């Protein structure tokens, strides 16, 4: 499973079940993808 963070988007690469699990994990912290990207930019 790979997660590529770009300035305007996030790319998830892997098996379907891996991507679903990763999205569930991230959904606990971020409701929208935009807030997820903004949080990554602040780091």
WOFEN-V158699 format. One record per run of one state. SS is the DSSP state (A for helix, B for strand, O for the rest). FROM is the first residue (numbers start at 1). TO is the last residue. If there is no record, write none. Layout:
BEGIN
SS FROM TO
SS FROM TO
END
This chain:
BEGIN
O 1 1
B 2 5
O 6 9
B 10 13
O 14 15
A 16 27
O 28 32
A 33 42
O 43 43
END
